[in-house]
Amino acid sequence: MAQTKLIIDTLKRELRKQGINYRDVADKLGLSEASVKRLFAEYSLSLDRLSQVCELLNYEIADLVHLM
């Protein structure tokens, strides 16, 4: 769980840096903003969803792991 938390915390930091908010993520994932907030709060992003969010950042998952 520690690595999952690190990856999602890094993802949140990078989203903030690029000015991407939960509404943008929700639109990309086809979810409500509340659902996205819950996914981040519970650290429960699937690899597929993680990959989709990384696309918003123009990152690969490997880029995110490198930033950890």
FENFENWO-V916970 format. One record per backbone hydrogen bond with DSSP energy under -0.5 kcal/mol. CO is the residue of the C=O (numbers start at 1). NH is the residue of the N-H. If there is no record, write none. Layout:
BEGIN
((CO NH) (CO NH))
END
This chain:
BEGIN
((1 5) (2 6) (3 7) (4 8) (5 9) (6 10) (7 11) (8 12) (9 13) (10 14) (11 15) (12 16) (13 17) (14 18) (15 20) (16 19) (19 21) (21 25) (22 26) (23 27) (24 28) (25 29) (26 30) (26 31) (32 36) (33 37) (34 38) (35 39) (36 40) (37 41) (38 42) (39 44) (40 43) (46 50) (47 51) (48 52) (49 53) (50 54) (51 55) (52 56) (53 56) (53 57) (54 57) (54 58) (54 59) (55 58) (60 64) (61 65) (62 66) (63 67) (64 68) (65 68))
END
